[in-house]
Amino acid sequence: MSLDKLILTNKKALQKKYKNDFLSIEALLKKLVDADKSKGLTCKYIFLDDGPSMKSCKARLVTSTTNQRQNKNAIDDLFHFYTPDYILIFGAQDIIPFQSLVNDNYIATMSNRDSDDDDDERMIDSDLPYACETAYSPNKRVQNYINPSRVVGRLPDLPGKADLNYVSTIITTAIQWKPLTTFPKNLFSLTTATWDKITERIILEAVGHNHKSMVSPPRKEGQWKKADLSPLVHLINCHGGELDARFWGQDAKTQEVEPAAINSNDVTKKIRKGTVAVMECCFGGQLYKPNPAIELPMSICNSYLLNGAIGYVGSSCSAFGAVNGEKFLYNADLIAKYFLRHLLNGSSIGRAFLETRQEYFSKNNQPDPIDYKTLAQFNLAGDPSLHFYRIQEMTPKTTGSQNGNTLYFTPNRKGRRAQLEIKAGELMNTVSSLKEVKPTKNKILKTEIETILRKNKLNSTDRGKTFEIQLPDIIRRGKGLRKSKSASSAIDLKYSVY
């Protein structure tokens, strides 16, 4: 049985959270299904922890809503049964959990952590595995999931807080949105003084025209007007922090990370319905429980959705990117660039995000630990079936006939999904993986590494991690060649992380 779209959530978690309002939540989900049907999408919502529903689909049941393996297995089974073009995960991580993936860039000791550039997250909260055919992996390595092929997005409620009005608002936004017929030339972009040239380059390479970004400093929180935030495309390339409802600027001369550039309250009633936002900031997509007692408002991601955004791409943890003066864009810069470009090409926000993930590794088939982290840490908040901008050529159109058969130049949605699945298979066969190995014993190389570390005020080589590049079978054995026991799985290139 085939459906266009699946809405997936956990009934017990919603009942526990919303109590008497659960029936209102279910009514909103039904309303979304009906709205999708009116748009020509066959759609169904399913509770992963509902026995009869899952049995009828021959899918494994979620018995513990917080169990990551069970949720991954259930979503895999439902995808195979219905083969949907879109998967919408409804609820924050307390309804359907993120998959926790190992951050290979994490430094195990505390002694080197004396810089704002250090990477302190052991695990990455990610929806990436839900987008991949690869089954649940107990080792939780990102490199198991380099083959995303599914169009997946999450419409999160407020973590730890039952707010029916919030849910009603974000679902109503999704229902009422109608795609643009012209892609807007004007953007809202906000950046630090240390990254302004990089941000402008991202926009130029993504949408093809120059754009002057707003810079912090001097721009700061509490001063934003509705006119400033009125463009429907937002790109913010600032600093962010864990459990922080603000993004921060950085002074180019002093290098001080200040002032606060924008906060979650700044967008209230100021952004327009249909806004799509890409946040390169550290923790730019983190979802957390608001806490007025410690003056912690809802996350910027939740605030954007509450105020009319239909799509929001952000990182669940610390992210990396280029600074002014560097030759290449990398990591978060490429996520932003690719996503904006695929939106411009007319993809739905979900397909644009999948295409972004695939392009990220198709152009970098020997990823380092930070590349793997980048792939996993960025998630899409929003209904993946929504088109921000739709071009007429995205739907099949007849171009004539031959022998009585209609010809099409543009593939339909199922055809486009087939192409994305083929691309995912190519990634699995061409992208290298990493294997942690012991540090080098070569005295000359070790001395060179220690010299570099001292220049960067880091400690000895014993405190890092070393990874060996493992080539995919299809490359190291040769296409069409027999298996060779002597074929090496590694090449003489290693990454050392400190």
Order of alpha helices (4+ residues) and beta strands (2+ residues): beta-alpha-alpha-beta-alpha-alpha-beta-beta-beta-beta-alpha-beta-alpha-beta-beta-beta-beta-beta-beta-alpha-beta-alpha-alpha-alpha-beta-beta-beta-alpha-beta-alpha-beta-alpha-beta
